[in-house]
Amino acid sequence: MIPFDGIVSDGEALVNQATLTGEGVPVRRSAGATVYAGTVIEEGELTIRVTQNAGASRYDKIVTMIEETEKLKSNVESKAEHLADKLVPVTFFGTALVWLLTRNITKALSVLMVDFSCALKLAMPVTVLSAIREANAYGITVKGGKFLEKIAAANTIVFDKTGTLTKANPTVHSVVSFCDKSPDEMLRIAACLEEHFPHSIANAVVRAAKEKNLIHDEMHTKVEYVVAHGVKSTIDGAEVLIGSYHFIFEDMGAAVPLGTEQKLLAIRRLACGGDLY
């Protein structure tokens, strides 16, 4: 685990930032990149120049923010408390006035009995707590009454989709073959190499092969892992590469067969502009 916020001065690694972003896919970090406390290095090594000491990191600020938001009250609660506080001297003045006019302690105490300042202070928090409990019954977590007011006034809601509307773990959507081999055969070859590494995408490939009952016995030579790029090996004398778009096409100089360029562009669009794997 990375203990402090800082800037990478040397090295290269895959960093899992799920504690901050919810995204389960590790990201590549090299010299010049910023890393945050609480994130985890899955593969590789980094030398980090610390920029924030303990208590001032992004992770610590998020923890502090959560602790403070739990103490926030709604405006209605605050107004009710202020109104109740203003009623207290009025109630005592009324009690004293009744006693002076009637000299009857019972009548004076009756003024205190009908005072509703305590009811104001109790009613609003109980209402908010009831609403939070009701939301919790539907699997919704509310940090405080202030946010109930905010959501009531909102007309647009923007979601951080990772882990909220989507799963944080990658899965295999489809397999597209650019050669004469079938998609299942390509998946079998990929799973054969990927089973040697604990990468989240590698796990997704192996899991997809298992779901299709594809047997992927060892058919390759030694597998070489290139940190934050991919893997390469040899099968029957032919080089096999698995990795990101920049690794396959830019670093290793691979090319898709002629006539299949449009298929590659369609896949990249399907990936929403992400780094194709």
Steps between C-alpha positions, in 0.01 A plus 500: 500500500622851418522688834512862376394717209789562265647515152673203338868581446604159367357160409181368347210313656132416489318681781157396627309818591174330601516654849465848345319451168324165539655390171623142524735515199852608603652796315854539369718747687851601396741791554318833537163349592319580825413225747285517812514356850282194553542370144677169440783399267402169341796454266834676460701741713485877553724758659275778629583855603257580783298821455252467787589383850282294732158649561508718189468238227203459268400185688509678838296790362231262377483331842474841669231611257292190573534553875390863466209428269355261756467797736322727252144588587225604265391862484161401641667348806711811555199731465298289743781514756536878468124546532491272806785694660312827445187356663680403822527854648143574389378192684686590819373858477142373460544266797629781719224734386223248577645438846520875571140556391343193659746396773398146399792264447283244319389754237858621462625146443227438243670754277814286508293189431358639173836631381582343163865604456615149599256350252651714223850382582394137511260486206741604224788260587256214542348581160841507334609176668177334391562609141860373509382168645233470230762568231729239655224242469521552122879471497562877488756657734441863605777677692282766657181701492658772286528260209131410520422867441750516214351200322148639543603821323702329224376468144813331360700215655852412381633157600858385542412182314787273608378278779167688501331422170766260378718230650857583590626166365566467124332223301545372146234657277585321176790344310566616142742304285707668227631171360380154408486388864162491674417739786500207745846395385630857546345510847659163584845624397457823696387314813796263468740794536298721733452236769859564613431857614268645771391797288129593514465480120696174493258359758207606281647319198564180698152518652340541156685192370391301804136600448522363144671182623804568282795282601820702473792266566855638489589548133743789521859566591602720794264793544667841533304764691559864404385721790203725412506378139415133457648154448682326219596142428538252215264225382623256235772745400259793455520807725193563714427844648227596744461854628375850449466679167820704542697188591377285211496754219736779606767326709508161326409624151222249437242567228152370425449310172409708197127552464426476874583859599133598521435210735774628732355853493156362586646315799677813621174695480332223699767547765392868529843626406676302773832322464404190303613170649 
